[in-house]
Amino acid sequence: MTVGKDVSSLFTDVVNCMQTENLELKKLVYLYLINYAKSQPDLAILAVNTFVKDSQDPNPLIRALAVRTMGCIRVDKITEYLCDPLQRCLKDDDPYVRKTAAICVAKLYDINAELVEDRGFLESLKDLISDNNPMVVANAVAALAEIEENSSRPIFEITSHTLSKLLTALNECTEWGQVFILDALSRYKAADAREAENIVERVTPRLQHANCAVVLSAVKMILQQMELITSTDVVRNLCKKMAPPLVTLLSAEPEIQYVALRNINLIVQRRPTILAHEIKVFFCKYNDPIYVKMEKLEIMIKLASDRNIDQVLLEFKEYATEVDVDFVRKAVRAIGRCAIKLERAAERCISVLLELIKIKVNYVVQEAIIVIKDIFRRYPNTYESIIATLCESLDTLDEPEAKASMIWIIGEYAERIDNADELLESFLESFPEEPAQVQLQLLTATVKLFLKKPTEGPQQMIQVVLNNATVETDNPDLRDRAYIYWRLLSTDPEAAKDVVLAEKPVISDDSNQLDPSLLDELLANIATLSSVYHKPPEAFVTRVKTTASRTDDEDYPNGSEQGYSDAPTHVADEGASPQTSSSNAPYAATRQPAPPPAAPVSPPVPDLLGDLIGLDNSAAIVPADQDAASPVPALPVVLPASTGQGLQISAELTRQDGQVFYSMLFENNTQIPLDGFMIQFNKNTFGLAAGGALQVPQLQPGTSGRTLLPMVLFQNMSAGPPSSLLQVAVKNNQQPVWYFNDKISLHVLFTEDGRMERGSFLETWRSLPDSNEVLKDLPGVVVSNVEATLDLLAASNMFFIAKRKNANQDVFYFSAKIPPGVPFLIELTTVIGNPGVKCAIKTPNPDIASLFFEAIETLLKA
């Protein structure tokens, strides 16, 4: 089995060996069972009696082994038999059995959350936190933390009573137990500064631990509590205590160094004083792997200050002569970033950059020019004297970014460079072959030169550039910019000066790139993958939240009664901590678009290949009288047989797999075969047009053919007022052209990426003016079953965001999106079970919003 051979045929024989008294043999049988129980669930039941018997064995090792194995067999049929043995083992006299049972509860929750809650296992787990054995406490904490992550409501909340139990267990349990407890403690918010100081005092000894996971978990926990400590002396002492353990991590093997450095990168963004005096430990060693060197460089930039900049620059200058090109580039960039960060040190940084340019190494020179351009932006009219030195290196430039930077410098300071027109002309010779980035800079720089020196030379150059950028290019960005400049220059040169030569905002230091809210979240996840990737967990882990039943706790926080725009202040506070936001918005995290109940299977996309080779799979031909028995949904008739001389057409817009289709049914009630069907759509508000040919085979008299026509948007848009009318023309070889009107079912335009995070929803709602809100009463709509309604709307890509109470009414918020990425924020207010829904839509494009009320009304009535 271990080497991958299939020995499942021996299942019954192996199960018979379970009765053995030999512990080693029993372990092997249990391993075999775990492996094959999934593929043989019916036979696995045979082993249940032995499991139950083993869970009462006098030997604690066998009792624990039985419960552990039953938890690992992820078969629903066995789960119910596991409950009684598990309940006994959670109260077992032996701590080894109890700690094994604690982890088993988390496994069982993953298989069947409802069962765990009904049988009271969560309460038993919480009782184990008061256990006198530290390992049992640690495993109980680990299990509860695991369950909390997969649950939609708070499961494990630390109180002041459990806090003292956890801190006591912390000193005595194993290193991994300490990690579990520290991670749980980091989520605890102390009541005041005194309590925070007491907690930190109890945890500080963990900083001396030999296991780096324990050290990082302790650092995380201390950082979280430090936010509440008001005494500057206490904070300063803690910073001093945290420095040595973090420095010690850098003497480990490179992989651990890398993880430590990624975490330190986050820590110094929040508390730079911790390692302010330890910058030397981040100096690169000759044998450091490149990924460690790169991280050290980042941290050195963050720790650089007026006090240590000389040391740092010496290091960077040394790195710029290394052999690894990427590292050299990063080192040169680092010098530039230090110049931008520290105004007093800028001159020294520029001196070092000029020294590096003089060594004439191509990639060093190019990188130096790129960073000098940023320094000019940071300190305008300060260091322009070095432009002459830069111009000497023009011939060596061959990288787009370096060329673009040099061209920007020439254009920006054209009045100070005597031969600026000659320098730009040297670039213009290869204009058509240059990358877009260089072409855009050349265009702008030439316009700047012309505005600053409107002489004959620049005048000819501007003609050549504008001609190249409009007639010769196929890059829309370049063409659009050239046309704007051309029109500005030809209509109002003074306005062109105001636009092109406007004073530029001073750029700032980018070495603390992370957004404060993201930094908070990453610091709360120190010592996890999140802190290594520098991404929040939800960006790379998809968790399915389990919820046994929805409760009122999940409602939207009580807002004001005047409407949504005043309500969100409560939410903003609640969204501050990741735990709160995830537990308060279970729908947002879990609701997947579910198909509406009993929705029939949609017809397949036309099989163009089959049709090509004569298999005609694209439209199923069935006798007309059999159509009613078909499981495919009935389509509304758009061209009755009485109008179409015996041809009847039924059609409706649908959405499948992220694309809009026109589902059509052709019924031939004439006496002759019909073929050569073609379709044309008139201009309409959403530019709907056929995305391919109409695939309908020859229809014999008395038969019908169904097809799905892929549609495209924004192809032939009408200019008039918004309308949901779709005018269609259909012809075939035997009849005249038939014209008919159809109504666009607007909900088919809602795209699958319309779900918004709660914070983003609030921000968008606030950012849109009240004039963008359109209201309508839907008197004939009754919402009686909230669950079914939310599922129905989600199936049409209207995603539930939140819910709140307003007097006796329920207010629901949804997000949707229509191409090209236009958000729709929808508010529905109703009394459950009573007729009448008030609908409000807020969107950047309110003109078309009113068209969607009918679509929403149709969905709610369904």
ChimeraX attribute file (.defattr): number of C-alpha atoms within 10 A of each C-alpha:
attribute: neighborCount
match mode: 1-to-1
recipient: residues
	/A:1	11
	/A:2	8
	/A:3	5
	/A:4	6
	/A:5	7
	/A:6	10
	/A:7	10
	/A:8	16
	/A:9	10
	/A:10	9
	/A:11	17
	/A:12	13
	/A:13	9
	/A:14	15
	/A:15	19
	/A:16	13
	/A:17	14
	/A:18	21
	/A:19	15
	/A:20	11
	/A:21	10
	/A:22	10
	/A:23	14
	/A:24	9
	/A:25	14
	/A:26	19
	/A:27	16
	/A:28	13
	/A:29	19
	/A:30	22
	/A:31	16
	/A:32	18
	/A:33	24
	/A:34	17
	/A:35	15
	/A:36	19
	/A:37	21
	/A:38	15
	/A:39	11
	/A:40	15
	/A:41	16
	/A:42	12
	/A:43	16
	/A:44	21
	/A:45	15
	/A:46	14
	/A:47	19
	/A:48	16
	/A:49	11
	/A:50	15
	/A:51	24
	/A:52	19
	/A:53	14
	/A:54	22
	/A:55	27
	/A:56	17
	/A:57	14
	/A:58	9
	/A:59	12
	/A:60	20
	/A:61	15
	/A:62	21
	/A:63	26
	/A:64	26
	/A:65	21
	/A:66	29
	/A:67	24
	/A:68	22
	/A:69	17
	/A:70	28
	/A:71	25
	/A:72	17
	/A:73	24
	/A:74	19
	/A:75	20
	/A:76	13
	/A:77	13
	/A:78	20
	/A:79	16
	/A:80	12
	/A:81	16
	/A:82	20
	/A:83	19
	/A:84	12
	/A:85	20
	/A:86	28
	/A:87	17
	/A:88	15
	/A:89	25
	/A:90	24
	/A:91	15
	/A:92	18
	/A:93	11
	/A:94	16
	/A:95	21
	/A:96	17
	/A:97	26
	/A:98	30
	/A:99	24
	/A:100	24
	/A:101	32
	/A:102	29
	/A:103	22
	/A:104	25
	/A:105	27
	/A:106	26
	/A:107	21
	/A:108	26
	/A:109	22
	/A:110	18
	/A:111	18
	/A:112	17
	/A:113	19
	/A:114	15
	/A:115	16
	/A:116	19
	/A:117	13
	/A:118	10
	/A:119	13
	/A:120	11
	/A:121	21
	/A:122	22
	/A:123	12
	/A:124	16
	/A:125	26
	/A:126	20
	/A:127	15
	/A:128	23
	/A:129	23
	/A:130	18
	/A:131	18
	/A:132	13
	/A:133	18
	/A:134	25
	/A:135	24
	/A:136	28
	/A:137	30
	/A:138	29
	/A:139	26
	/A:140	33
	/A:141	27
	/A:142	22
	/A:143	25
	/A:144	23
	/A:145	20
	/A:146	17
	/A:147	24
	/A:148	20
	/A:149	18
	/A:150	18
	/A:151	22
	/A:152	24
	/A:153	23
	/A:154	14
	/A:155	17
	/A:156	17
	/A:157	14
	/A:158	15
	/A:159	11
	/A:160	11
	/A:161	9
	/A:162	15
	/A:163	18
	/A:164	14
	/A:165	16
	/A:166	22
	/A:167	17
	/A:168	14
	/A:169	23
	/A:170	24
	/A:171	16
	/A:172	13
	/A:173	19
	/A:174	13
	/A:175	18
	/A:176	16
	/A:177	24
	/A:178	26
	/A:179	24
	/A:180	21
	/A:181	27
	/A:182	28
	/A:183	24
	/A:184	22
	/A:185	25
	/A:186	20
	/A:187	17
	/A:188	18
	/A:189	15
	/A:190	21
	/A:191	10
	/A:192	12
	/A:193	16
	/A:194	14
	/A:195	16
	/A:196	21
	/A:197	21
	/A:198	12
	/A:199	19
	/A:200	21
	/A:201	12
	/A:202	13
	/A:203	19
	/A:204	17
	/A:205	13
	/A:206	22
	/A:207	22
	/A:208	16
	/A:209	14
	/A:210	13
	/A:211	14
	/A:212	20
	/A:213	19
	/A:214	24
	/A:215	25
	/A:216	27
	/A:217	27
	/A:218	30
	/A:219	28
	/A:220	25
	/A:221	26
	/A:222	25
	/A:223	23
	/A:224	22
	/A:225	24
	/A:226	19
	/A:227	12
	/A:228	17
	/A:229	19
	/A:230	14
	/A:231	12
	/A:232	9
	/A:233	10
	/A:234	13
	/A:235	17
	/A:236	12
	/A:237	11
	/A:238	19
	/A:239	20
	/A:240	14
	/A:241	16
	/A:242	21
	/A:243	18
	/A:244	15
	/A:245	18
	/A:246	22
	/A:247	19
	/A:248	15
	/A:249	21
	/A:250	19
	/A:251	11
	/A:252	13
	/A:253	10
	/A:254	16
	/A:255	13
	/A:256	16
	/A:257	22
	/A:258	22
	/A:259	21
	/A:260	26
	/A:261	25
	/A:262	22
	/A:263	26
	/A:264	24
	/A:265	23
	/A:266	22
	/A:267	21
	/A:268	17
	/A:269	19
	/A:270	16
	/A:271	13
	/A:272	18
	/A:273	16
	/A:274	22
	/A:275	23
	/A:276	19
	/A:277	14
	/A:278	15
	/A:279	19
	/A:280	14
	/A:281	15
	/A:282	20
	/A:283	18
	/A:284	20
	/A:285	10
	/A:286	10
	/A:287	8
	/A:288	14
	/A:289	13
	/A:290	15
	/A:291	13
	/A:292	23
	/A:293	22
	/A:294	18
	/A:295	20
	/A:296	24
	/A:297	22
	/A:298	19
	/A:299	23
	/A:300	25
	/A:301	21
	/A:302	21
	/A:303	24
	/A:304	20
	/A:305	17
	/A:306	12
	/A:307	11
	/A:308	14
	/A:309	22
	/A:310	15
	/A:311	13
	/A:312	23
	/A:313	20
	/A:314	11
	/A:315	18
	/A:316	23
	/A:317	20
	/A:318	12
	/A:319	22
	/A:320	22
	/A:321	17
	/A:322	14
	/A:323	9
	/A:324	11
	/A:325	13
	/A:326	12
	/A:327	19
	/A:328	21
	/A:329	19
	/A:330	20
	/A:331	29
	/A:332	28
	/A:333	22
	/A:334	23
	/A:335	28
	/A:336	27
	/A:337	23
	/A:338	27
	/A:339	25
	/A:340	26
	/A:341	22
	/A:342	16
	/A:343	13
	/A:344	13
	/A:345	18
	/A:346	20
	/A:347	14
	/A:348	15
	/A:349	27
	/A:350	20
	/A:351	12
	/A:352	18
	/A:353	24
	/A:354	18
	/A:355	13
	/A:356	18
	/A:357	22
	/A:358	14
	/A:359	11
	/A:360	13
	/A:361	13
	/A:362	15
	/A:363	20
	/A:364	23
	/A:365	25
	/A:366	28
	/A:367	23
	/A:368	25
	/A:369	30
	/A:370	20
	/A:371	23
	/A:372	30
	/A:373	18
	/A:374	20
	/A:375	25
	/A:376	18
	/A:377	17
	/A:378	21
	/A:379	16
	/A:380	14
	/A:381	10
	/A:382	11
	/A:383	14
	/A:384	14
	/A:385	10
	/A:386	13
	/A:387	17
	/A:388	11
	/A:389	12
	/A:390	20
	/A:391	16
	/A:392	11
	/A:393	17
	/A:394	18
	/A:395	9
	/A:396	14
	/A:397	17
	/A:398	12
	/A:399	14
	/A:400	16
	/A:401	17
	/A:402	22
	/A:403	24
	/A:404	24
	/A:405	22
	/A:406	27
	/A:407	27
	/A:408	21
	/A:409	25
	/A:410	26
	/A:411	28
	/A:412	20
	/A:413	19
	/A:414	23
	/A:415	14
	/A:416	14
	/A:417	16
	/A:418	10
	/A:419	12
	/A:420	21
	/A:421	20
	/A:422	12
	/A:423	17
	/A:424	21
	/A:425	17
	/A:426	12
	/A:427	17
	/A:428	20
	/A:429	10
	/A:430	10
	/A:431	19
	/A:432	14
	/A:433	10
	/A:434	16
	/A:435	13
	/A:436	17
	/A:437	14
	/A:438	22
	/A:439	26
	/A:440	20
	/A:441	20
	/A:442	27
	/A:443	24
	/A:444	21
	/A:445	26
	/A:446	29
	/A:447	28
	/A:448	25
	/A:449	25
	/A:450	22
	/A:451	20
	/A:452	17
	/A:453	16
	/A:454	12
	/A:455	11
	/A:456	10
	/A:457	14
	/A:458	23
	/A:459	16
	/A:460	11
	/A:461	20
	/A:462	21
	/A:463	13
	/A:464	13
	/A:465	21
	/A:466	21
	/A:467	16
	/A:468	19
	/A:469	26
	/A:470	18
	/A:471	9
	/A:472	12
	/A:473	14
	/A:474	10
	/A:475	12
	/A:476	11
	/A:477	12
	/A:478	20
	/A:479	19
	/A:480	13
	/A:481	16
	/A:482	22
	/A:483	15
	/A:484	12
	/A:485	19
	/A:486	19
	/A:487	12
	/A:488	17
	/A:489	17
	/A:490	10
	/A:491	11
	/A:492	10
	/A:493	15
	/A:494	12
	/A:495	12
	/A:496	21
	/A:497	16
	/A:498	10
	/A:499	12
	/A:500	18
	/A:501	15
	/A:502	9
	/A:503	9
	/A:504	10
	/A:505	9
	/A:506	12
	/A:507	13
	/A:508	13
	/A:509	14
	/A:510	12
	/A:511	17
	/A:512	16
	/A:513	9
	/A:514	14
	/A:515	8
	/A:516	12
	/A:517	12
	/A:518	13
	/A:519	21
	/A:520	17
	/A:521	20
	/A:522	26
	/A:523	24
	/A:524	23
	/A:525	23
	/A:526	27
	/A:527	25
	/A:528	17
	/A:529	16
	/A:530	21
	/A:531	24
	/A:532	19
	/A:533	15
	/A:534	20
	/A:535	16
	/A:536	18
	/A:537	17
	/A:538	10
	/A:539	9
	/A:540	11
	/A:541	9
	/A:542	10
	/A:543	13
	/A:544	13
	/A:545	20
	/A:546	21
	/A:547	15
	/A:548	15
	/A:549	7
	/A:550	13
	/A:551	9
	/A:552	8
	/A:553	11
	/A:554	17
	/A:555	18
	/A:556	22
	/A:557	18
	/A:558	15
	/A:559	19
	/A:560	16
	/A:561	11
	/A:562	9
	/A:563	14
	/A:564	17
	/A:565	16
	/A:566	12
	/A:567	18
	/A:568	23
	/A:569	13
	/A:570	14
	/A:571	18
	/A:572	14
	/A:573	11
	/A:574	15
	/A:575	16
	/A:576	14
	/A:577	14
	/A:578	14
	/A:579	16
	/A:580	14
	/A:581	19
	/A:582	20
	/A:583	20
	/A:584	22
	/A:585	23
	/A:586	21
	/A:587	20
	/A:588	19
	/A:589	21
	/A:590	15
	/A:591	17
	/A:592	15
	/A:593	19
	/A:594	15
	/A:595	14
	/A:596	17
	/A:597	10
	/A:598	6
	/A:599	9
	/A:600	11
	/A:601	9
	/A:602	14
	/A:603	17
	/A:604	12
	/A:605	17
	/A:606	21
	/A:607	15
	/A:608	14
	/A:609	12
	/A:610	12
	/A:611	16
	/A:612	10
	/A:613	8
	/A:614	9
	/A:615	11
	/A:616	19
	/A:617	20
	/A:618	24
	/A:619	24
	/A:620	16
	/A:621	21
	/A:622	17
	/A:623	15
	/A:624	16
	/A:625	11
	/A:626	10
	/A:627	17
	/A:628	10
	/A:629	7
	/A:630	9
	/A:631	11
	/A:632	14
	/A:633	12
	/A:634	13
	/A:635	14
	/A:636	13
	/A:637	16
	/A:638	18
	/A:639	22
	/A:640	15
	/A:641	16
	/A:642	10
	/A:643	12
	/A:644	18
	/A:645	15
	/A:646	18
	/A:647	20
	/A:648	20
	/A:649	23
	/A:650	18
	/A:651	20
	/A:652	19
	/A:653	22
	/A:654	21
	/A:655	20
	/A:656	13
	/A:657	7
	/A:658	13
	/A:659	14
	/A:660	22
	/A:661	21
	/A:662	18
	/A:663	20
	/A:664	23
	/A:665	24
	/A:666	23
	/A:667	28
	/A:668	26
	/A:669	21
	/A:670	18
	/A:671	10
	/A:672	13
	/A:673	15
	/A:674	20
	/A:675	16
	/A:676	14
	/A:677	19
	/A:678	15
	/A:679	18
	/A:680	15
	/A:681	17
	/A:682	16
	/A:683	20
	/A:684	24
	/A:685	20
	/A:686	23
	/A:687	17
	/A:688	20
	/A:689	24
	/A:690	17
	/A:691	15
	/A:692	11
	/A:693	12
	/A:694	20
	/A:695	22
	/A:696	28
	/A:697	21
	/A:698	19
	/A:699	23
	/A:700	20
	/A:701	18
	/A:702	17
	/A:703	21
	/A:704	27
	/A:705	24
	/A:706	24
	/A:707	25
	/A:708	26
	/A:709	25
	/A:710	22
	/A:711	19
	/A:712	17
	/A:713	18
	/A:714	15
	/A:715	15
	/A:716	16
	/A:717	15
	/A:718	15
	/A:719	9
	/A:720	9
	/A:721	9
	/A:722	15
	/A:723	15
	/A:724	17
	/A:725	16
	/A:726	20
	/A:727	16
	/A:728	17
	/A:729	14
	/A:730	18
	/A:731	16
	/A:732	15
	/A:733	12
	/A:734	12
	/A:735	14
	/A:736	11
	/A:737	13
	/A:738	16
	/A:739	17
	/A:740	14
	/A:741	14
	/A:742	18
	/A:743	13
	/A:744	22
	/A:745	20
	/A:746	18
	/A:747	24
	/A:748	19
	/A:749	22
	/A:750	23
	/A:751	23
	/A:752	19
	/A:753	14
	/A:754	21
	/A:755	24
	/A:756	20
	/A:757	14
	/A:758	24
	/A:759	16
	/A:760	10
	/A:761	21
	/A:762	20
	/A:763	13
	/A:764	18
	/A:765	22
	/A:766	14
	/A:767	11
	/A:768	14
	/A:769	13
	/A:770	11
	/A:771	10
	/A:772	15
	/A:773	19
	/A:774	18
	/A:775	15
	/A:776	13
	/A:777	15
	/A:778	19
	/A:779	12
	/A:780	12
	/A:781	20
	/A:782	17
	/A:783	18
	/A:784	13
	/A:785	10
	/A:786	11
	/A:787	10
	/A:788	15
	/A:789	17
	/A:790	21
	/A:791	21
	/A:792	21
	/A:793	22
	/A:794	23
	/A:795	18
	/A:796	22
	/A:797	27
	/A:798	28
	/A:799	29
	/A:800	25
	/A:801	26
	/A:802	22
	/A:803	22
	/A:804	20
	/A:805	18
	/A:806	17
	/A:807	11
	/A:808	9
	/A:809	12
	/A:810	16
	/A:811	24
	/A:812	20
	/A:813	22
	/A:814	26
	/A:815	26
	/A:816	26
	/A:817	23
	/A:818	18
	/A:819	13
	/A:820	9
	/A:821	12
	/A:822	15
	/A:823	22
	/A:824	25
	/A:825	25
	/A:826	24
	/A:827	22
	/A:828	17
	/A:829	21
	/A:830	21
	/A:831	19
	/A:832	16
	/A:833	12
	/A:834	13
	/A:835	14
	/A:836	17
	/A:837	23
	/A:838	16
	/A:839	20
	/A:840	21
	/A:841	22
	/A:842	23
	/A:843	23
	/A:844	19
	/A:845	12
	/A:846	15
	/A:847	12
	/A:848	16
	/A:849	19
	/A:850	17
	/A:851	16
	/A:852	16
	/A:853	20
	/A:854	16
	/A:855	16
	/A:856	20
	/A:857	17
	/A:858	13
	/A:859	17
	/A:860	19
	/A:861	12
	/A:862	11
